Amino acid sequence: MADTLAEPHLGLASWLAERRRSHVFEVARIPLSDLVGWGFDALTGNLVHDSGKFFAVEGVHVRSDYGPVPEWWQPIIRQPEFGILGILVKRVHGAVYCLLQAKPEPGNVNVLQLSPTVQATRSNYTRVHRGDGTRYLDYFVRPQRGRVLIDVLQSEQGVWFYRKRNRNMIVEVGEDVEAQEDFLWLPLEEVWRLLKLDNLVNMDARSVLSCLPLALPDWLGDGEGACDGFARTVRDSFIGDGPSCVPTERLLNWFTEVKAGYHTSVRPIPLAEVKGWHRTEYEISHEEGKFFSVLAVDVRASGREVSHWTQPLIAPRGEGVAAFVAKRVGGVLHVLAQARVEPGFVDVVELAPTVLCNPANYRDMPRTDWPPFLDYVLAAGPERIRYSALLSEEGGRFHCAQTRYLLVEAGDDEELDLPPNFQWMTLRQLTSLLRHSHYLNVQARSLLACLNSVLV
């Protein structure tokens, strides 16, 4: 095992290039009517798969006192089955290694990105598509083969998915596990470094990686000589050496109060009844050209469970922004989290980064209706931006969906006027909530994973 894992990361760039060359992956937009195995239901207008599995595009009607828009209609993906997002980890001579997969997805801007060891919906791993089996699945459905460090249901984008959740799992193995084709064992510190690069580590991997400091807290060390300057403040915030601005018990009480205080109604409706959206030959889109569209693609691929398929994808209009504003409170680094309503959340409200939006959707609105702190983040100079990377959202459902992930540092003495649904939290407090479902949304989890890259 030591020989096979010794230094694979040194050739990572050439390995990725070789994997890209080895995969035939062609994605072409097609008319919605050319979808094979998919169709619009005659009664509801919902876009569904013939098997009744995988997912469907339906509609929701939302009324909410969160934000400037009190009522709206929209398409949304309904995928009621749980998927598995799992990463195998192993210690070799005291170092932690992760088994990641070079996985092509039809919606990725660069086709191939690093994904978890297992990234599969139930329809995939039960082989509804009649394709090949999911490699390494046994380690996650038969966990006696390893030690389960993390196993928790987490949400995905609540603006695009209706009540979608996946099992986020980390399993530690003691036996030798060979890296099959398209898989590579990488040292954990190298994985953190890769999170500094645009569009390399995919969304599902980031979601699972956010749990690693919780599963393996010893990787952070005691901080003696490990890092200095701003990196030390990040490490200390993860470890929790200093006092928090608000005790965790009070934070949980605040979060419950905020959830109870919002009046939000989310009603599933037929896609045919969604107001303000229109279907053309090639897409379903909003009448103002904002938000997102639903389009169709034809995919031809090698190295996947099936080699040819068609499917719908959601395509956002423009690049998103997900940013934590951070500052030292009482000498300890805190980030500003918001309790955010999204119609697809199981519990309606989850914790999100300080700013989470697509700025293009607000171009015609007065600044008073912009999301809080959006102008603050967009105006931040380079000296205040401590982390920045352009990262892809899930390429199996979203077409070229990219988000600029940021950590923006505020001055220690800078006073920010906080709306009631915003609260300062340490990184340790946020990470501790990952033991439970329905607390942190997928963008907050991505950013938590990315902040580990500051330490290496």
Buried (B, 14 or more C-beta within 10 A) or exposed (E): BEEEBEEBBEEBEEBBEEBBEEBEBEBEBBEBEBBEEBBBBEEBBBBBBEEEBBBBBBBBBBEBEBEEEEEBBBBBBBBEBEBBBBBBBBEBEEEBBBBBBBBBBBBBBBBBBBBBBBBBBBBBBEEBBEEEEBBBBBBBBEBEBBEBBBBBEBBBBBBBBBBBBBBBBBBBBEEEBEBEEBBBBBBBBBBBBBBBEBBBBBBBBBBBBBBBBBBBBEBBEEBEEEBEEBBBBBBBBBBBBBEBBBEBEEBBEBBEEBBEEBEBEBEBBEBBEBEEBEBEEBBBBBEEEBBBBBBBBBBBBEBBBEEEBBBBBBBBBBBBBBBBBBBBBEEBBBBBBBBBBBBBBBEBBBBBBBBBBBBBBBEEEEEEEBBBBBBBBBEBEEEBBBBBBBBBBBBBBBBBBBBBBBBBBBEEEEEBEEEEBBBBBBBBBBBBBBEEBBBBBBBBBBBBBBBBBBBB
